[in-house]
């Protein structure tokens, strides 16, 4: 059963990799997003742009905190538990340089969706913008050939769960203080 799921995941990844049109701009954006610090600074800039003095200060620090927590859990705990090799190691897809760490879940997807979900819950008016940015970052992982499709889904789920839990904790703390 588990092997069938992995086969389906491999086939979906190959389909996505083969049918997403290649163009220079998205190659450049994907490679830029591949640098670990770039998504962090991208989200920080977005938060600074949409922040106004009427919003509480946790509007800035909570999404960035969740980004770091999601990245830590995905990259240092979950990847070492699942130990799934990347598709580029198996030469399933070859386009760019292949990272040497494990694949599942995608740390970029986890951090992006942890951040996007947190900001969307704090600022629902622009939620489609935040989720669109997170989705572009996540899709770039399959586009580069460094993650399987289900790696990205795993990152999305783990990042979203981390975000929702932190928001619940924040609401609990705020309610307890009053």
C-alpha positions in Angstrom: 0.0 0.0 0.0 2.7 2.5 1.0 4.7 1.6 -2.1 1.6 2.4 -4.2 1.3 5.8 -2.6 5.0 6.5 -3.4 4.5 5.4 -7.0 1.5 7.7 -7.4 3.5 10.5 -5.9 6.4 9.9 -8.3 4.0 9.8 -11.2 2.3 13.1 -10.2 5.7 14.7 -9.7 6.9 13.7 -13.1 3.6 14.9 -14.7 3.9 18.3 -12.9 7.6 18.6 -13.8 7.0 17.7 -17.4 3.9 19.8 -18.0 4.7 23.1 -16.2 6.0 25.2 -19.0 9.6 26.3 -18.5 10.4 30.0 -18.9 13.4 32.0 -17.8 11.5 34.3 -15.3 10.2 31.4 -13.2 13.5 29.6 -13.4 15.1 32.7 -12.0 12.4 33.2 -9.3 12.6 29.5 -8.3 16.4 29.6 -8.0 16.1 32.8 -5.9 13.5 31.2 -3.6 15.8 28.2 -3.3 18.2 30.2 -1.2 17.1 29.5 2.4 17.1 33.1 3.7 15.2 34.6 0.7 11.6 33.4 1.7 12.2 34.7 5.2 13.2 38.2 4.0 10.3 38.1 1.4 7.8 37.4 4.2 9.4 40.1 6.4 9.1 42.7 3.6 5.5 41.7 3.0 4.7 42.1 6.7 6.4 45.5 6.9 4.4 46.6 3.8 1.0 45.5 5.1 1.6 46.5 8.7 0.0 49.6 10.1 0.1 51.1 13.6 -3.5 50.0 14.2 -2.4 46.3 14.2 -0.8 44.8 17.3 2.9 44.1 17.2 2.4 40.3 17.1 1.1 40.8 13.5 4.8 41.0 12.6 6.5 38.7 15.1 4.0 35.8 15.2 4.2 34.9 11.4 8.0 35.1 11.5 8.1 33.0 14.6 5.9 30.4 13.0 8.1 30.5 9.9 11.1 29.6 12.1 9.2 27.0 14.1 7.8 25.3 10.9 11.3 25.4 9.3 12.9 23.8 12.4 10.3 21.1 12.7 10.2 20.3 9.0 14.0 20.4 8.3 15.5 19.1 11.5 12.8 16.7 12.9 10.4 15.4 10.3 13.0 15.1 7.4 15.2 13.0 9.7 12.3 10.8 10.8 11.1 10.1 7.2 14.5 10.1 5.5 13.0 10.3 2.0 15.5 10.9 -0.8 14.9 13.7 -3.2 13.7 13.1 -6.8 16.8 14.7 -8.2 18.9 12.1 -6.4 17.1 9.4 -8.3 17.5 11.4 -11.5 13.7 11.4 -11.9 13.9 15.1 -12.7 17.1 17.0 -13.4 17.1 20.7 -13.8 19.0 22.5 -11.1 21.5 21.6 -8.3 20.2 19.0 -5.9 20.2 19.5 -2.2 21.8 16.8 -0.1 19.3 16.7 2.8 16.1 14.6 2.9 12.9 15.5 1.0 9.8 15.0 3.1 8.3 17.4 4.1 9.2 20.4 2.1 10.7 23.0 4.4 9.9 25.8 2.0 6.2 24.8 1.8 6.0 24.4 5.6 7.5 27.8 6.3 5.5 29.5 3.6 2.2 28.1 4.6 2.9 28.6 8.3 3.5 32.3 7.6 0.7 32.7 5.0 -1.8 31.0 7.3 -0.8 33.1 10.3 -1.0 36.4 8.3 -4.2 35.3 6.6 -5.9 34.6 10.0 -4.7 38.0 11.3 -5.5 39.9 8.1 -8.2 38.0 6.2 -8.8 40.8 3.8 -5.6 39.9 1.8 -5.6 36.1 2.4 -5.6 35.3 -1.3 -2.4 37.3 -1.8 -0.7 35.5 1.1 -1.8 32.0 0.0 -0.8 32.8 -3.6 2.7 33.7 -2.6 3.0 30.6 -0.5 1.7 28.5 -3.3 4.2 29.9 -5.8 7.0 29.1 -3.3 5.7 25.6 -2.8 5.2 24.9 -6.5 8.7 26.1 -7.2 10.0 23.1 -5.2 8.5 20.6 -7.7 9.4 22.9 -10.6 13.1 22.7 -9.5 12.9 18.9 -9.2 14.0 19.0 -5.5 10.7 17.7 -4.0 8.0 15.3 -4.8 4.4 16.5 -5.0 3.5 14.8 -1.6 6.6 16.5 0.0 5.0 19.8 -0.8 1.6 18.6 0.5 3.2 17.4 3.7 4.9 20.8 4.1 1.6 22.6 3.5 -0.2 20.5 6.1 2.5 20.8 8.7 2.9 24.5 8.3 -0.8 25.1 8.4 -1.2 23.0 11.6 1.7 24.9 13.3 0.1 28.2 12.4 -3.4 27.3 13.6 -2.0 26.0 16.9 0.0 29.2 17.5 -3.1 31.3 16.8 -5.1 29.2 19.2 -2.4 29.6 21.8 -2.3 33.4 21.2 -6.1 33.6 21.6 -5.9 31.6 24.8 -3.2 33.8 26.2 -5.2 37.0 25.3 -8.4 35.5 26.9 -6.5 34.4 30.0 -5.0 37.9 30.5 -8.4 39.6 30.3 
